[in-house]
Amino acid sequence: NRITEICIVRLHGTEIVEKYTTLIDPECLIPDFITSLTGIDNEMVAAAPVFQDVAEEIERMTRDCIFVAHNVNFDYSFIKKEFQDLGGNLNLPKLCTVRLTRKEFPGLKTYSLGRLGEYFGIENSARHRAMGDARATAELMDLILEKENGEIEFFLKKNSKEADLPPNLNRKVFEELPEVTGIYYFHDEHGKVLYVGKANNIKRRVRNHFSSTDVIFKQQLKDKIHDVSFEICG
């Protein structure tokens, strides 16, 4: 649960105005399954800077920007945690290209970055590497900007809480949760129960689960949530 590589692509509208990428020494061993996924091994990061060395540049490049990523809270939680460990903070408005593409291009079988790239003809020869995925996300954002009609403005409103919702959860499911006492269940894509909770106010309690991006293991749970059901009780 540490950063091994970072890439920032700054966009002004649909124009790329600046790019930055670097490997990061995570200051711990990289597990084999991460190496098999990304191609980044311990030898590659041995001479790379640690996050503290590049934090100032990252802060400069993201200052006064909207933080956009595919499943935004996953990336955001890692970077926010790194800044917190240095005594700083990250507080940027967020947009999630998973949720935006679900809204603007409904009915697709999957909304993974790789599958969306295939569907829209976005080339990415470096999948699961920071530069490849960041550039693909930037191109996907271009398509969203061409099509959207006020959705981004809504997503950016603080009271919409859109960026906090799990990427695979339909907003309507959340909006229809009751504000009464009961039991609630988080389900994965196959309907399997991932988590069971109880609350005096089901909707408020579920919202509290989703609003936390500081704890990485909670974010990994959110990524798996496709549905929420409930039972009202006394």
Disulfide bonds with the S-S distance in Angstrom:
none
